[in-house]
Amino acid sequence: MKCLLDASIVLWSVAAKHKLSSRAVQVLSSDSSTLYLSSATAWEIAIKYALGNLPLHMQPAAFIAEVVRGLGLKPLDIT
């Protein structure tokens, strides 16, 4: 299954797993799932951080790179 993750799911996957439904956890952990992170989601996270609405333990670019590696996401460019 191919899934495009939005900002909430990405952030919850890292810091608030209890907010994820059991179906979401199943999809995120399934070997048959291909998970994508849109550039737009990365921009959204960076904007929220810049506005002070999203505390992160590192700069957004490093955070996104860490999340992509950690969750095994495939980047999806805007074209």
PyMOL Python script that loads the backbone (N, CA, C, O; Angstrom):
from pymol import cmd

cmd.read_pdbstr("""\
ATOM      1  N   MET A   1       0.836  -1.167   0.000  1.00  0.00           N
ATOM      2  CA  MET A   1       0.000   0.000   0.000  1.00  0.00           C
ATOM      3  C   MET A   1       0.888   1.240   0.000  1.00  0.00           C
ATOM      4  O   MET A   1       1.857   1.312   0.756  1.00  0.00           O
ATOM      5  N   LYS A   2       0.564   2.205  -0.837  1.00  0.00           N
ATOM      6  CA  LYS A   2       1.281   3.472  -0.871  1.00  0.00           C
ATOM      7  C   LYS A   2       0.536   4.484  -0.001  1.00  0.00           C
ATOM      8  O   LYS A   2      -0.681   4.632  -0.111  1.00  0.00           O
ATOM      9  N   CYS A   3       1.275   5.177   0.862  1.00  0.00           N
ATOM     10  CA  CYS A   3       0.667   6.151   1.767  1.00  0.00           C
ATOM     11  C   CYS A   3       1.484   7.437   1.788  1.00  0.00           C
ATOM     12  O   CYS A   3       2.707   7.413   1.924  1.00  0.00           O
ATOM     13  N   LEU A   4       0.792   8.544   1.652  1.00  0.00           N
ATOM     14  CA  LEU A   4       1.395   9.864   1.775  1.00  0.00           C
ATOM     15  C   LEU A   4       1.087  10.370   3.176  1.00  0.00           C
ATOM     16  O   LEU A   4      -0.076  10.561   3.530  1.00  0.00           O
ATOM     17  N   LEU A   5       2.126  10.587   3.974  1.00  0.00           N
ATOM     18  CA  LEU A   5       1.936  11.004   5.357  1.00  0.00           C
ATOM     19  C   LEU A   5       1.811  12.515   5.462  1.00  0.00           C
ATOM     20  O   LEU A   5       2.566  13.255   4.832  1.00  0.00           O
ATOM     21  N   ASP A   6       0.864  12.964   6.255  1.00  0.00           N
ATOM     22  CA  ASP A   6       0.750  14.401   6.494  1.00  0.00           C
ATOM     23  C   ASP A   6       1.566  14.766   7.735  1.00  0.00           C
ATOM     24  O   ASP A   6       2.126  13.898   8.403  1.00  0.00           O
ATOM     25  N   ALA A   7       1.621  16.055   8.024  1.00  0.00           N
ATOM     26  CA  ALA A   7       2.468  16.538   9.123  1.00  0.00           C
ATOM     27  C   ALA A   7       2.065  15.931  10.466  1.00  0.00           C
ATOM     28  O   ALA A   7       2.928  15.561  11.263  1.00  0.00           O
ATOM     29  N   SER A   8       0.765  15.829  10.720  1.00  0.00           N
ATOM     30  CA  SER A   8       0.314  15.283  12.004  1.00  0.00           C
ATOM     31  C   SER A   8       0.800  13.857  12.197  1.00  0.00           C
ATOM     32  O   SER A   8       1.323  13.516  13.258  1.00  0.00           O
ATOM     33  N   ILE A   9       0.632  13.027  11.185  1.00  0.00           N
ATOM     34  CA  ILE A   9       1.048  11.633  11.303  1.00  0.00           C
ATOM     35  C   ILE A   9       2.560  11.528  11.497  1.00  0.00           C
ATOM     36  O   ILE A   9       3.032  10.717  12.294  1.00  0.00           O
ATOM     37  N   VAL A  10       3.311  12.339  10.776  1.00  0.00           N
ATOM     38  CA  VAL A  10       4.767  12.326  10.930  1.00  0.00           C
ATOM     39  C   VAL A  10       5.150  12.709  12.357  1.00  0.00           C
ATOM     40  O   VAL A  10       5.954  12.027  12.992  1.00  0.00           O
ATOM     41  N   LEU A  11       4.580  13.790  12.855  1.00  0.00           N
ATOM     42  CA  LEU A  11       4.919  14.262  14.198  1.00  0.00           C
ATOM     43  C   LEU A  11       4.447  13.279  15.264  1.00  0.00           C
ATOM     44  O   LEU A  11       5.172  13.011  16.222  1.00  0.00           O
ATOM     45  N   TRP A  12       3.250  12.745  15.109  1.00  0.00           N
ATOM     46  CA  TRP A  12       2.750  11.768  16.077  1.00  0.00           C
ATOM     47  C   TRP A  12       3.588  10.500  16.059  1.00  0.00           C
ATOM     48  O   TRP A  12       3.800   9.886  17.104  1.00  0.00           O
ATOM     49  N   SER A  13       4.064  10.100  14.891  1.00  0.00           N
ATOM     50  CA  SER A  13       4.887   8.890  14.784  1.00  0.00           C
ATOM     51  C   SER A  13       6.169   9.016  15.584  1.00  0.00           C
ATOM     52  O   SER A  13       6.708   8.028  16.082  1.00  0.00           O
ATOM     53  N   VAL A  14       6.648  10.239  15.699  1.00  0.00           N
ATOM     54  CA  VAL A  14       7.904  10.490  16.403  1.00  0.00           C
ATOM     55  C   VAL A  14       7.681  10.761  17.887  1.00  0.00           C
ATOM     56  O   VAL A  14       8.421  10.256  18.731  1.00  0.00           O
ATOM     57  N   ALA A  15       6.658  11.563  18.206  1.00  0.00           N
ATOM     58  CA  ALA A  15       6.561  12.067  19.576  1.00  0.00           C
ATOM     59  C   ALA A  15       5.251  11.771  20.300  1.00  0.00           C
ATOM     60  O   ALA A  15       5.148  12.046  21.495  1.00  0.00           O
ATOM     61  N   ALA A  16       4.254  11.223  19.623  1.00  0.00           N
ATOM     62  CA  ALA A  16       2.959  11.004  20.285  1.00  0.00           C
ATOM     63  C   ALA A  16       2.254   9.783  19.689  1.00  0.00           C
ATOM     64  O   ALA A  16       1.135   9.882  19.187  1.00  0.00           O
ATOM     65  N   LYS A  17       2.917   8.648  19.753  1.00  0.00           N
ATOM     66  CA  LYS A  17       2.372   7.431  19.130  1.00  0.00           C
ATOM     67  C   LYS A  17       0.991   7.074  19.655  1.00  0.00           C
ATOM     68  O   LYS A  17       0.213   6.421  18.960  1.00  0.00           O
ATOM     69  N   HIS A  18       0.683   7.494  20.865  1.00  0.00           N
ATOM     70  CA  HIS A  18      -0.628   7.201  21.441  1.00  0.00           C
ATOM     71  C   HIS A  18      -1.772   7.871  20.662  1.00  0.00           C
ATOM     72  O   HIS A  18      -2.925   7.463  20.798  1.00  0.00           O
ATOM     73  N   LYS A  19      -1.469   8.875  19.864  1.00  0.00           N
ATOM     74  CA  LYS A  19      -2.491   9.561  19.067  1.00  0.00           C
ATOM     75  C   LYS A  19      -2.816   8.826  17.762  1.00  0.00           C
ATOM     76  O   LYS A  19      -3.809   9.132  17.102  1.00  0.00           O
ATOM     77  N   LEU A  20      -1.981   7.863  17.400  1.00  0.00           N
ATOM     78  CA  LEU A  20      -2.195   7.106  16.170  1.00  0.00           C
ATOM     79  C   LEU A  20      -3.234   6.012  16.388  1.00  0.00           C
ATOM     80  O   LEU A  20      -3.238   5.347  17.425  1.00  0.00           O
ATOM     81  N   SER A  21      -4.104   5.831  15.417  1.00  0.00           N
ATOM     82  CA  SER A  21      -5.066   4.731  15.493  1.00  0.00           C
ATOM     83  C   SER A  21      -4.336   3.400  15.308  1.00  0.00           C
ATOM     84  O   SER A  21      -3.203   3.368  14.828  1.00  0.00           O
ATOM     85  N   SER A  22      -4.978   2.330  15.685  1.00  0.00           N
ATOM     86  CA  SER A  22      -4.350   1.018  15.512  1.00  0.00           C
ATOM     87  C   SER A  22      -4.129   0.724  14.030  1.00  0.00           C
ATOM     88  O   SER A  22      -3.141   0.085  13.669  1.00  0.00           O
ATOM     89  N   ARG A  23      -5.031   1.180  13.176  1.00  0.00           N
ATOM     90  CA  ARG A  23      -4.865   0.988  11.728  1.00  0.00           C
ATOM     91  C   ARG A  23      -3.649   1.768  11.231  1.00  0.00           C
ATOM     92  O   ARG A  23      -2.880   1.259  10.415  1.00  0.00           O
ATOM     93  N   ALA A  24      -3.473   2.986  11.709  1.00  0.00           N
ATOM     94  CA  ALA A  24      -2.317   3.794  11.302  1.00  0.00           C
ATOM     95  C   ALA A  24      -1.018   3.111  11.721  1.00  0.00           C
ATOM     96  O   ALA A  24      -0.067   3.055  10.942  1.00  0.00           O
ATOM     97  N   VAL A  25      -0.975   2.600  12.931  1.00  0.00           N
ATOM     98  CA  VAL A  25       0.224   1.904  13.418  1.00  0.00           C
ATOM     99  C   VAL A  25       0.505   0.685  12.548  1.00  0.00           C
ATOM    100  O   VAL A  25       1.655   0.406  12.209  1.00  0.00           O
ATOM    101  N   GLN A  26      -0.551  -0.035  12.190  1.00  0.00           N
ATOM    102  CA  GLN A  26      -0.409  -1.217  11.341  1.00  0.00           C
ATOM    103  C   GLN A  26       0.170  -0.847   9.977  1.00  0.00           C
ATOM    104  O   GLN A  26       1.099  -1.498   9.498  1.00  0.00           O
ATOM    105  N   VAL A  27      -0.370   0.189   9.358  1.00  0.00           N
ATOM    106  CA  VAL A  27       0.104   0.623   8.040  1.00  0.00           C
ATOM    107  C   VAL A  27       1.543   1.118   8.126  1.00  0.00           C
ATOM    108  O   VAL A  27       2.367   0.775   7.278  1.00  0.00           O
ATOM    109  N   LEU A  28       1.851   1.918   9.136  1.00  0.00           N
ATOM    110  CA  LEU A  28       3.192   2.468   9.282  1.00  0.00           C
ATOM    111  C   LEU A  28       4.248   1.389   9.512  1.00  0.00           C
ATOM    112  O   LEU A  28       5.401   1.557   9.116  1.00  0.00           O
ATOM    113  N   SER A  29       3.868   0.296  10.141  1.00  0.00           N
ATOM    114  CA  SER A  29       4.846  -0.738  10.463  1.00  0.00           C
ATOM    115  C   SER A  29       4.863  -1.904   9.475  1.00  0.00           C
ATOM    116  O   SER A  29       5.697  -2.802   9.591  1.00  0.00           O
ATOM    117  N   SER A  30       3.961  -1.896   8.520  1.00  0.00           N
ATOM    118  CA  SER A  30       3.866  -2.996   7.564  1.00  0.00           C
ATOM    119  C   SER A  30       4.980  -2.950   6.527  1.00  0.00           C
ATOM    120  O   SER A  30       5.289  -1.890   5.982  1.00  0.00           O
ATOM    121  N   ASP A  31       5.579  -4.105   6.259  1.00  0.00           N
ATOM    122  CA  ASP A  31       6.611  -4.195   5.233  1.00  0.00           C
ATOM    123  C   ASP A  31       6.038  -3.974   3.838  1.00  0.00           C
ATOM    124  O   ASP A  31       6.770  -3.644   2.905  1.00  0.00           O
ATOM    125  N   SER A  32       4.727  -4.156   3.699  1.00  0.00           N
ATOM    126  CA  SER A  32       4.103  -3.977   2.387  1.00  0.00           C
ATOM    127  C   SER A  32       3.700  -2.522   2.118  1.00  0.00           C
ATOM    128  O   SER A  32       3.206  -2.204   1.036  1.00  0.00           O
ATOM    129  N   SER A  33       3.907  -1.651   3.090  1.00  0.00           N
ATOM    130  CA  SER A  33       3.577  -0.237   2.911  1.00  0.00           C
ATOM    131  C   SER A  33       4.772   0.530   2.357  1.00  0.00           C
ATOM    132  O   SER A  33       5.908   0.337   2.791  1.00  0.00           O
ATOM    133  N   THR A  34       4.499   1.397   1.398  1.00  0.00           N
ATOM    134  CA  THR A  34       5.491   2.348   0.914  1.00  0.00           C
ATOM    135  C   THR A  34       5.037   3.707   1.416  1.00  0.00           C
ATOM    136  O   THR A  34       3.971   4.191   1.036  1.00  0.00           O
ATOM    137  N   LEU A  35       5.840   4.318   2.264  1.00  0.00           N
ATOM    138  CA  LEU A  35       5.468   5.571   2.922  1.00  0.00           C
ATOM    139  C   LEU A  35       6.203   6.741   2.291  1.00  0.00           C
ATOM    140  O   LEU A  35       7.414   6.687   2.077  1.00  0.00           O
ATOM    141  N   TYR A  36       5.457   7.802   1.994  1.00  0.00           N
ATOM    142  CA  TYR A  36       6.010   8.983   1.341  1.00  0.00           C
ATOM    143  C   TYR A  36       5.861  10.209   2.233  1.00  0.00           C
ATOM    144  O   TYR A  36       4.907  10.337   3.001  1.00  0.00           O
ATOM    145  N   LEU A  37       6.830  11.101   2.107  1.00  0.00           N
ATOM    146  CA  LEU A  37       6.778  12.407   2.770  1.00  0.00           C
ATOM    147  C   LEU A  37       6.903  13.472   1.697  1.00  0.00           C
ATOM    148  O   LEU A  37       7.919  13.560   1.008  1.00  0.00           O
ATOM    149  N   SER A  38       5.874  14.270   1.562  1.00  0.00           N
ATOM    150  CA  SER A  38       5.858  15.330   0.567  1.00  0.00           C
ATOM    151  C   SER A  38       6.740  16.502   0.997  1.00  0.00           C
ATOM    152  O   SER A  38       6.892  16.785   2.185  1.00  0.00           O
ATOM    153  N   SER A  39       7.307  17.161   0.018  1.00  0.00           N
ATOM    154  CA  SER A  39       8.055  18.395   0.291  1.00  0.00           C
ATOM    155  C   SER A  39       7.145  19.418   0.960  1.00  0.00           C
ATOM    156  O   SER A  39       7.600  20.206   1.789  1.00  0.00           O
ATOM    157  N   ALA A  40       5.867  19.410   0.608  1.00  0.00           N
ATOM    158  CA  ALA A  40       4.912  20.348   1.215  1.00  0.00           C
ATOM    159  C   ALA A  40       4.789  20.100   2.717  1.00  0.00           C
ATOM    160  O   ALA A  40       4.651  21.050   3.488  1.00  0.00           O
ATOM    161  N   THR A  41       4.838  18.849   3.137  1.00  0.00           N
ATOM    162  CA  THR A  41       4.786  18.530   4.562  1.00  0.00           C
ATOM    163  C   THR A  41       6.041  19.021   5.265  1.00  0.00           C
ATOM    164  O   THR A  41       5.967  19.534   6.382  1.00  0.00           O
ATOM    165  N   ALA A  42       7.179  18.871   4.628  1.00  0.00           N
ATOM    166  CA  ALA A  42       8.429  19.389   5.196  1.00  0.00           C
ATOM    167  C   ALA A  42       8.351  20.905   5.334  1.00  0.00           C
ATOM    168  O   ALA A  42       8.785  21.461   6.342  1.00  0.00           O
ATOM    169  N   TRP A  43       7.803  21.569   4.331  1.00  0.00           N
ATOM    170  CA  TRP A  43       7.637  23.030   4.410  1.00  0.00           C
ATOM    171  C   TRP A  43       6.700  23.400   5.557  1.00  0.00           C
ATOM    172  O   TRP A  43       6.969  24.341   6.304  1.00  0.00           O
ATOM    173  N   GLU A  44       5.610  22.664   5.694  1.00  0.00           N
ATOM    174  CA  GLU A  44       4.652  22.937   6.768  1.00  0.00           C
ATOM    175  C   GLU A  44       5.323  22.828   8.134  1.00  0.00           C
ATOM    176  O   GLU A  44       5.120  23.681   8.998  1.00  0.00           O
ATOM    177  N   ILE A  45       6.110  21.794   8.324  1.00  0.00           N
ATOM    178  CA  ILE A  45       6.825  21.619   9.593  1.00  0.00           C
ATOM    179  C   ILE A  45       7.804  22.774   9.821  1.00  0.00           C
ATOM    180  O   ILE A  45       7.895  23.301  10.930  1.00  0.00           O
ATOM    181  N   ALA A  46       8.524  23.162   8.788  1.00  0.00           N
ATOM    182  CA  ALA A  46       9.488  24.268   8.909  1.00  0.00           C
ATOM    183  C   ALA A  46       8.786  25.587   9.229  1.00  0.00           C
ATOM    184  O   ALA A  46       9.279  26.372  10.039  1.00  0.00           O
ATOM    185  N   ILE A  47       7.647  25.831   8.602  1.00  0.00           N
ATOM    186  CA  ILE A  47       6.897  27.075   8.855  1.00  0.00           C
ATOM    187  C   ILE A  47       6.378  27.095  10.288  1.00  0.00           C
ATOM    188  O   ILE A  47       6.507  28.107  10.977  1.00  0.00           O
ATOM    189  N   LYS A  48       5.794  25.996  10.742  1.00  0.00           N
ATOM    190  CA  LYS A  48       5.293  25.937  12.123  1.00  0.00           C
ATOM    191  C   LYS A  48       6.426  26.155  13.125  1.00  0.00           C
ATOM    192  O   LYS A  48       6.248  26.825  14.142  1.00  0.00           O
ATOM    193  N   TYR A  49       7.586  25.584  12.828  1.00  0.00           N
ATOM    194  CA  TYR A  49       8.753  25.772  13.692  1.00  0.00           C
ATOM    195  C   TYR A  49       9.176  27.245  13.711  1.00  0.00           C
ATOM    196  O   TYR A  49       9.424  27.807  14.778  1.00  0.00           O
ATOM    197  N   ALA A  50       9.257  27.864  12.531  1.00  0.00           N
ATOM    198  CA  ALA A  50       9.687  29.268  12.423  1.00  0.00           C
ATOM    199  C   ALA A  50       8.734  30.213  13.143  1.00  0.00           C
ATOM    200  O   ALA A  50       9.160  31.234  13.685  1.00  0.00           O
ATOM    201  N   LEU A  51       7.452  29.880  13.152  1.00  0.00           N
ATOM    202  CA  LEU A  51       6.457  30.711  13.829  1.00  0.00           C
ATOM    203  C   LEU A  51       6.411  30.473  15.338  1.00  0.00           C
ATOM    204  O   LEU A  51       5.707  31.175  16.064  1.00  0.00           O
ATOM    205  N   GLY A  52       7.161  29.490  15.795  1.00  0.00           N
ATOM    206  CA  GLY A  52       7.180  29.175  17.214  1.00  0.00           C
ATOM    207  C   GLY A  52       6.041  28.267  17.649  1.00  0.00           C
ATOM    208  O   GLY A  52       5.806  28.095  18.845  1.00  0.00           O
ATOM    209  N   ASN A  53       5.329  27.683  16.687  1.00  0.00           N
ATOM    210  CA  ASN A  53       4.191  26.819  17.002  1.00  0.00           C
ATOM    211  C   ASN A  53       4.561  25.342  17.099  1.00  0.00           C
ATOM    212  O   ASN A  53       3.712  24.509  17.420  1.00  0.00           O
ATOM    213  N   LEU A  54       5.817  25.014  16.824  1.00  0.00           N
ATOM    214  CA  LEU A  54       6.242  23.619  16.845  1.00  0.00           C
ATOM    215  C   LEU A  54       7.636  23.517  17.438  1.00  0.00           C
ATOM    216  O   LEU A  54       8.622  23.767  16.746  1.00  0.00           O
ATOM    217  N   PRO A  55       7.731  23.152  18.711  1.00  0.00           N
ATOM    218  CA  PRO A  55       9.056  22.968  19.302  1.00  0.00           C
ATOM    219  C   PRO A  55       9.675  21.660  18.803  1.00  0.00           C
ATOM    220  O   PRO A  55       9.054  20.600  18.880  1.00  0.00           O
ATOM    221  N   LEU A  56      10.874  21.748  18.304  1.00  0.00           N
ATOM    222  CA  LEU A  56      11.624  20.573  17.871  1.00  0.00           C
ATOM    223  C   LEU A  56      12.953  20.539  18.609  1.00  0.00           C
ATOM    224  O   LEU A  56      13.439  21.570  19.072  1.00  0.00           O
ATOM    225  N   HIS A  57      13.535  19.361  18.718  1.00  0.00           N
ATOM    226  CA  HIS A  57      14.818  19.221  19.411  1.00  0.00           C
ATOM    227  C   HIS A  57      16.005  19.537  18.500  1.00  0.00           C
ATOM    228  O   HIS A  57      17.156  19.472  18.933  1.00  0.00           O
ATOM    229  N   MET A  58      15.726  19.879  17.241  1.00  0.00           N
ATOM    230  CA  MET A  58      16.766  20.248  16.284  1.00  0.00           C
ATOM    231  C   MET A  58      16.133  21.092  15.185  1.00  0.00           C
ATOM    232  O   MET A  58      14.911  21.225  15.129  1.00  0.00           O
ATOM    233  N   GLN A  59      16.949  21.653  14.324  1.00  0.00           N
ATOM    234  CA  GLN A  59      16.450  22.449  13.208  1.00  0.00           C
ATOM    235  C   GLN A  59      15.575  21.573  12.297  1.00  0.00           C
ATOM    236  O   GLN A  59      15.816  20.372  12.180  1.00  0.00           O
ATOM    237  N   PRO A  60      14.564  22.168  11.655  1.00  0.00           N
ATOM    238  CA  PRO A  60      13.639  21.383  10.830  1.00  0.00           C
ATOM    239  C   PRO A  60      14.309  20.527   9.748  1.00  0.00           C
ATOM    240  O   PRO A  60      13.899  19.387   9.535  1.00  0.00           O
ATOM    241  N   ALA A  61      15.319  21.047   9.068  1.00  0.00           N
ATOM    242  CA  ALA A  61      15.974  20.260   8.008  1.00  0.00           C
ATOM    243  C   ALA A  61      16.580  18.981   8.573  1.00  0.00           C
ATOM    244  O   ALA A  61      16.444  17.912   7.978  1.00  0.00           O
ATOM    245  N   ALA A  62      17.244  19.087   9.715  1.00  0.00           N
ATOM    246  CA  ALA A  62      17.836  17.911  10.351  1.00  0.00           C
ATOM    247  C   ALA A  62      16.743  16.981  10.881  1.00  0.00           C
ATOM    248  O   ALA A  62      16.867  15.759  10.797  1.00  0.00           O
ATOM    249  N   PHE A  63      15.682  17.561  11.421  1.00  0.00           N
ATOM    250  CA  PHE A  63      14.563  16.769  11.930  1.00  0.00           C
ATOM    251  C   PHE A  63      13.926  15.955  10.812  1.00  0.00           C
ATOM    252  O   PHE A  63      13.689  14.757  10.969  1.00  0.00           O
ATOM    253  N   ILE A  64      13.651  16.600   9.684  1.00  0.00           N
ATOM    254  CA  ILE A  64      13.037  15.902   8.549  1.00  0.00           C
ATOM    255  C   ILE A  64      13.952  14.781   8.062  1.00  0.00           C
ATOM    256  O   ILE A  64      13.484  13.672   7.804  1.00  0.00           O
ATOM    257  N   ALA A  65      15.234  15.052   7.935  1.00  0.00           N
ATOM    258  CA  ALA A  65      16.177  14.028   7.494  1.00  0.00           C
ATOM    259  C   ALA A  65      16.176  12.841   8.458  1.00  0.00           C
ATOM    260  O   ALA A  65      16.212  11.691   8.022  1.00  0.00           O
ATOM    261  N   GLU A  66      16.135  13.107   9.742  1.00  0.00           N
ATOM    262  CA  GLU A  66      16.113  12.056  10.755  1.00  0.00           C
ATOM    263  C   GLU A  66      14.818  11.235  10.660  1.00  0.00           C
ATOM    264  O   GLU A  66      14.842  10.008  10.763  1.00  0.00           O
ATOM    265  N   VAL A  67      13.706  11.917  10.465  1.00  0.00           N
ATOM    266  CA  VAL A  67      12.410  11.233  10.354  1.00  0.00           C
ATOM    267  C   VAL A  67      12.366  10.368   9.096  1.00  0.00           C
ATOM    268  O   VAL A  67      11.889   9.234   9.139  1.00  0.00           O
ATOM    269  N   VAL A  68      12.860  10.895   7.983  1.00  0.00           N
ATOM    270  CA  VAL A  68      12.874  10.132   6.728  1.00  0.00           C
ATOM    271  C   VAL A  68      13.670   8.847   6.910  1.00  0.00           C
ATOM    272  O   VAL A  68      13.230   7.775   6.494  1.00  0.00           O
ATOM    273  N   ARG A  69      14.834   8.953   7.526  1.00  0.00           N
ATOM    274  CA  ARG A  69      15.659   7.757   7.780  1.00  0.00           C
ATOM    275  C   ARG A  69      14.985   6.822   8.782  1.00  0.00           C
ATOM    276  O   ARG A  69      14.890   5.616   8.554  1.00  0.00           O
ATOM    277  N   GLY A  70      14.526   7.386   9.879  1.00  0.00           N
ATOM    278  CA  GLY A  70      13.966   6.583  10.963  1.00  0.00           C
ATOM    279  C   GLY A  70      12.703   5.831  10.598  1.00  0.00           C
ATOM    280  O   GLY A  70      12.514   4.689  11.018  1.00  0.00           O
ATOM    281  N   LEU A  71      11.841   6.459   9.824  1.00  0.00           N
ATOM    282  CA  LEU A  71      10.582   5.820   9.441  1.00  0.00           C
ATOM    283  C   LEU A  71      10.668   5.148   8.073  1.00  0.00           C
ATOM    284  O   LEU A  71       9.714   4.507   7.631  1.00  0.00           O
ATOM    285  N   GLY A  72      11.801   5.296   7.410  1.00  0.00           N
ATOM    286  CA  GLY A  72      11.956   4.677   6.094  1.00  0.00           C
ATOM    287  C   GLY A  72      11.065   5.308   5.039  1.00  0.00           C
ATOM    288  O   GLY A  72      10.508   4.612   4.189  1.00  0.00           O
ATOM    289  N   LEU A  73      10.930   6.627   5.095  1.00  0.00           N
ATOM    290  CA  LEU A  73      10.055   7.338   4.161  1.00  0.00           C
ATOM    291  C   LEU A  73      10.763   7.611   2.838  1.00  0.00           C
ATOM    292  O   LEU A  73      11.985   7.742   2.779  1.00  0.00           O
ATOM    293  N   LYS A  74       9.980   7.692   1.809  1.00  0.00           N
ATOM    294  CA  LYS A  74      10.495   8.087   0.504  1.00  0.00           C
ATOM    295  C   LYS A  74      10.091   9.540   0.275  1.00  0.00           C
ATOM    296  O   LYS A  74       8.917   9.879   0.425  1.00  0.00           O
ATOM    297  N   PRO A  75      11.044  10.405  -0.086  1.00  0.00           N
ATOM    298  CA  PRO A  75      10.695  11.802  -0.333  1.00  0.00           C
ATOM    299  C   PRO A  75       9.868  11.931  -1.607  1.00  0.00           C
ATOM    300  O   PRO A  75      10.097  11.225  -2.589  1.00  0.00           O
ATOM    301  N   LEU A  76       8.913  12.833  -1.572  1.00  0.00           N
ATOM    302  CA  LEU A  76       8.058  13.078  -2.723  1.00  0.00           C
ATOM    303  C   LEU A  76       8.136  14.566  -3.056  1.00  0.00           C
ATOM    304  O   LEU A  76       7.599  15.406  -2.334  1.00  0.00           O
ATOM    305  N   ASP A  77       8.809  14.876  -4.154  1.00  0.00           N
ATOM    306  CA  ASP A  77       8.958  16.260  -4.573  1.00  0.00           C
ATOM    307  C   ASP A  77       7.669  16.792  -5.162  1.00  0.00           C
ATOM    308  O   ASP A  77       6.827  16.032  -5.641  1.00  0.00           O
ATOM    309  N   ILE A  78       7.527  18.097  -5.123  1.00  0.00           N
ATOM    310  CA  ILE A  78       6.398  18.748  -5.772  1.00  0.00           C
ATOM    311  C   ILE A  78       6.791  19.006  -7.216  1.00  0.00           C
ATOM    312  O   ILE A  78       7.769  19.701  -7.492  1.00  0.00           O
ATOM    313  N   THR A  79       6.028  18.448  -8.122  1.00  0.00           N
ATOM    314  CA  THR A  79       6.319  18.631  -9.556  1.00  0.00           C
ATOM    315  C   THR A  79       5.050  19.015 -10.287  1.00  0.00           C
ATOM    316  O   THR A  79       5.074  19.215 -11.502  1.00  0.00           O
TER     317      THR A  79
END
""", "prot")
cmd.dss("prot")
cmd.show_as("cartoon", "prot")
cmd.util.cbc("prot")
cmd.orient("prot")
